[in-house]
Amino acid sequence: MKNTFKLLSALFIFGAITFSSCKKDPDEVTTPTPLPNTGSLMLHFENMVGDSALVFNTKSYVNANNDTFNITTLKYYISNIVLSNSSGLTYKENYSYHLIDASDTSTCELNLTGVPLGNYNHISFMIGVDSAKNVSGAQSGALDPANGMFWDWNSGYIMSKFEGVSPQSIAANHVVLFHIGGFSGTNNVLKTVNPIFPSGVVASVTASVTPEIHFKADLAEWFTAPANTAFSVLNTIHMPGANAKKIADNYVDAFSIEHIHN
């Protein structure tokens, strides 16, 4: 009987030790991976002239003054991007400076990351480079002077650049050359635009879906309303001033939302 009791006691102690050794230490409990609270959103800029796709060099276009022209260069800065909705959800892109070069389609797609999950129905951005960066000297990345969008002599950025040829231009070789800049004073050309979302449509940022907003960027708007441009009169702008502001006042209407993919 004593031997039986000793055997049962030994088995009980062994089982208790085994059970205890199998229990997980509280520090070893796996913590569930937190669900993401941000996602991404893409902006696509589709450069056009009126209802026609922009084609360099070979295709002719007509402006509001009935002047014909073709295009050799189109570049512009998009900066200070802000997304929001009526519930107060807001996203401001960090270091928000992008150079769109219409000859390089890879620059026409902007990937915004760290966007809080939610439905957005408002976007704003600046055409150009804000005054803070203009007075900080030459920068890097999109703001690198090597991109050909910085006036060394003027210590400021060219906000947008159009170059081409028009038979109506009286400049040498019939060129049209509009380098639009100036960030202060009466002739400040910086423009903040607020393209309107299609009625009832939102950009829905989720953990698994990256919405895409497609913008039409219409070069024709550079030359019409509120001031039609005759290339026989105005064909060259290469410094800040009243003519640069006139073009900027025109192209503030150049951007519209064509459609949104969710």
N, C-alpha and C positions, 0 to 999 in steps of 0.2 A: 504493500500500500504506500509505504514511504517512497519507494522508487517511482511509483506512478505519479505521486504528488510532485516530486522533484522534476519529473519529465514535463508535466503540464506547466509548471512554473517557468521552466526554461523556454518552452515554446511560446508562452505568453510574453515573456520579456523580449525574445527574438522578434516576435510579430510587432510589438510596440516600437522597437528600434527601427525595424524595416519600414513601418508606416510613417514614422517620424522622418526618416531619411527621404521618403518619396514626396513629402509636402514641399511645395515651392516656397522659397524665400520670398517675402513680400517684395524685395528689391528686384526679383527676377521676373515678376509678372509683366507680360508684354503689354505695353501701352498701345491702344489702337492708333493707327496713323490718322492724324487730324485731316478732316476734309479741307480742300483748298478753299480759300475765300477770295481769290483773285483769278483772273483769266486773261485772255488776250483779245485784241480787236485789230482788224486790218483796214487800212485806208488805201484805196486805189484811185489814182488820179489819171483820168483818160483825157489826154490833150487833143483838142479838136479845134476846128475853125468853123463856127456855125454848126451845121449838122454833118460836116465832113471830117473824117479822120485827118489828123495832122501828118503830112508827108513832107519830108525834107527835100529841098532842091528842085525836084522835078514837077511838082504839082503847083498850079497857079490858083490863087484865091482872089476874091474881090472884097474890098472893105466897104464901109457904109458910104464913102465918097465916090464909089465906083472906080477906085484905083486898083489895079491888079498888082499882085506881089507873090513872091515865093519866099520860103523860109529856110534859113541856114542854121539858125541857133534859137533855142528857147530854153531859158533856165529861170527858176524863181525859188525863193525860200518860203517854206511853210514852217511856222514856229508857234510856240506857246499854245499847244493844243489842249483844249479843255472839253471833257464830256460831262453831261449832267442830265438830270431828269427832274420832274416836277415834285418828287418826294424829297429832294435835297441831296440825293446821291451825286457826288462830284468826283471826277478824276482829272488831275492835272499831270501831264507828262513831265517827268523829270528831265532836265537838260533837253528841252524840246526845240531842236533846230535840224531841219531837213532841207537839203538842196535837191530840188526836182530838176533833172536834166532830161528833156523830152526825147533826146537821142539815145538815152539809156533807160530801157524799160524797168530795169531793176531798181532804179531810184524812184520810180513812180508808185511803189508799193511800200507803205509804212506799217510796220508791225508794232503796235502798242502793247506793252506787257505790264503786268501788275495792276490790271484794271479790276476794281471791285466788282464782284458778281452782281448783276442786276440788268434792268432794262433801261436803255438810254434813248432819249428822244431829242437831244440838243447837242450840238457841237459848235465850237468856235475855234478859230485859229487866226494867226497873223500872217499876212503876206509881207515877208521881209524879216529883218533882224532887229530886235528891240534895241533901244538906245543904250542900255547897259552894256551890251556886247559891242556896240559900235565904238564906245569910248574905252574899251578894254584892250585895244590893239588887236593884232592878228591872232586868231585862235587856231584850233586843230579840227580834224574831222570835217564835217560839212562846212565849217567856217574857215577852213584852211585857205589862205590866199592862192594856193596852187590851183584852186578850182576856178580861178579867173573871175571871182565875184567880189574883189576887194580893191578899193582905190588906195594905193599906197600914198599918193600925193594928197589925198583928202582924208586919210585915216577913217574911212567908213566903208560900209558894205554896199554893193549894188544889190538892191532888193529883188530886182527882176531884170531880165535881159532878153531882148528880141533883136535879131539881126536877119536881114534878108535883102531882096532886090526888087525894085519896082520901076517899070518904065516911066512912071510919072515923077520919080524922084529926080531932082536936079543936082543931087550930090554926085561926087566922082563915082563913076561906074554904076550909077543909079542905085547906090546902096540905100537901105533904110536901117538905121542903127539907133535903138532906144535902150539906153542903160539907165535904169530908174533908181535913184538913190536920194538920200536926204532924210535925216531922222529928227530934226528939230526945227522950231520956228514956223513961220508962215507956210513954208513949202515942205513941211513934213509929209513924206509919202507913205508912212506906215499905216496899214489898213487892217483892222480886225473884222473878219467876216463871220456870219452866222447862217450857213446854208440851212434851208428849211427841210425837215424830214417829210417824206410823203405822209399824207394823212393816215393816221391810225397805225403807222409802221414804227417799230422800235428796233434798235440793235440790242439783242439779248445776249449778254455775256454770261456763259455758264462754264462749269468746270470742264465740260466736254466739247463745247461748241465755241469756235472763234468766228464771230460775225464779220462780214465784209461790207464796208460802205464804199460805194462806187461814186466818185465825183466826176462831173464833166468840168473840164477847165477850158474855157472857150477863148481862144486868142482873138477872135473877132471883137470881143468886148473891149479890147485895148483901144480900139479906134472909133468907138461910137458911144454916145450918151453918157454923160451930158455934153460932150464936145466931139463932134465928128472930126476926123483927122484927114487932111489932104496932104499926101506925101510930097506934092509940089511945094508946099509951104513949110511943113514940119516933117523932116526926114532924119534928123540927127539930134540925139540927146545923149550927152556924156558927162553931165554934171547935175548936181541938185539945182532946183530952180522952179519957176512957174510952169514951164513945159513938162517937167518931170511930174509935178503934182497933177497936172491936167490928165496925163495918161493914167496915173494911179487912181484918180477920181473915176476914170472910166472902168478900169479893170477890177474895181471892188465888186462888180457884178459878174465876174467871170466864172465863179464857182457855184455849182448847183449839185444836189444829190440826185443821181439818176435812179439808183435802186440799192436795196440792201439785201444781202444774203445772210440768213440765220441758220 
